[in-house]
Amino acid sequence: MSVANAKQAVFNPVIPFTGLIPGGLQPGEMVVVQGCVLNHADRFQFDLTCGSSTKPRADIAFHFNPRFRNAPCIVCNSLHQGGWGREEILDQMPFKQGASFETIILVQEDVFKVAVNGAHVLEYQHRIPLHRIDTFSISGKVQIQAIGYVPSSAIFSESGDLSIPYRGSILKGLSPGQHITIKGNVTLFPHSFSVNLRCGESKNIALHINARIKSGTLIRNSFLCESWGPEEMELSYFPFTAGKYFEIIILCQTHQFKIAVNGEHLLEYRHRVQDLSSITQLEVLGDMDLQDIKLW
């Protein structure tokens, strides 16, 4: 996600890092961290804390701690009045030693939701009131390029009765780091549905995704200069089922789109339109009931 819309951004901080969160955290806001895990890293951690005191130690509302030794996992916890609570352990590791990452912590009324590289990873119920959190810290074997605190006002959202076919505008066009989230239900007796990222009012389609339910195929293509390009069909699994809920996340990167469905990375699609800012329309049509659209 781009940190251009952040209420404050920090670039290339020295690790360990501790900094105030401007205005604290509010529901709907996000903390975005872009960086790289060091080679041979054993662990690193992000902490949302209530102040920065060391004696006595400040309460930690959310301790997010990826560990690579033995069985790789992510440990989450809270520190209150000097004592740790019950650990919540995720026995999956979305981070790789020596690899870049983007972590997004979405703040909600009752939980933190964490996504890594565009895929949902975990939720953590609040144990300490949100209004007490005013500090963010990072430590461990990690290099950070950017930290951004993104207000809810920077997130475009539509929900409720979104009729199909749907077409919405992407103001200023797409840019690297932006996400599009599409939530809905496949109809009970579907044939197919499509998601298109279109270039303005022209006929050009930068990204065409066509889910064909009966055949279990997911076609990706672009329509440029009055013709379709070569189709991409390779897929490790087909994620859509008649009558079932789904959530699609499209992450726009510099050279490609990354697409996740229901929290699992699914595919990548290299850009065939290089001017990403020309992509200004989102279109959804076909055999599905649309519930929610977000651009962030």
Secondary structure, 3 states (H helix, E strand, C coil): CCCCCCCEEEECCCCCEEEECCCCCCCCCEEEEEEEECCCCCEEEEEEECCCCECCECCEEEEEEEECCCCCEEEEEEEECCEECCCEEECCCCCCCCCEEEEEEEECCCEEEEEECCEEEEEEECCCCHHHCCEEEEEECEEEEEEEEECHHHCEEEEEEECCCEEEECCCCCCCCCEEEEEEEECCCCCEEEEEEECCCCCCEEEEEEEECCCCEEEEEEEECCEECCCECCCCCCCCCCCCEEEEEEEECCCEEEEEECCEEEEEEECCCCCHHHCCEEEEEECEEEEEEEEC
